[in-house]
Amino acid sequence: MNIKPIFLSPSADILEPKLTKKFTSLSNLIFAAGKHSLPDSLVLQINHEIEEIGVFPGTTTETIKKLDQVQKDLLKKLEKDHQLVPKNHFRNLWMIVGMSAFGLPLGAALGLMVDNMALLALGLPIGLAIGVALGTSLDMKAKKEGRQLDFNVT
């Protein structure tokens, strides 16, 4: 089963730069997802969302919000049910986890050892580096296993 092409409703201002960017981003995600073998139930769900976008009666701002929500929902569904992730997904996720879970405790320990809590901030770049390294390795693993979409989240 094939995914239908996506069209905007006639009520949307296609010259609006934000709408064009969001529309292009969603189109790229749908194209990247279509390269993988997806179950018919998911293809039907995507086609239903595409049809809703084509007849969405809202303003340009509401259309941008609708496109953004459809993109977020599709990314969640692809990750949760089919283990498909966009490029740099794990890097972005683990960068934050590294700073909070590794960096802050390291900085606090260093600050307590030296008796200067100003060194707390020194742990953040260390945690950032650890998180980026872990995330990048997970991204490379996902790419090797064929679970990475040819799509960057914008």
Secondary structure, DSSP 8 states (H G I E B T S, - for coil): ---------TTS-TT-HHHHHHHHHHHHHHHHHHTS---HHHHHHHHHHHHHHHT--S-HHHHHHHHHHHHHHHHHHHHHHH--B-TTHHHHHHHHHIIIIIIHHHHHHHHHHHT-GGGGGGHHHHHHHHHHHHHHHHHHHHHHTT-B-S----
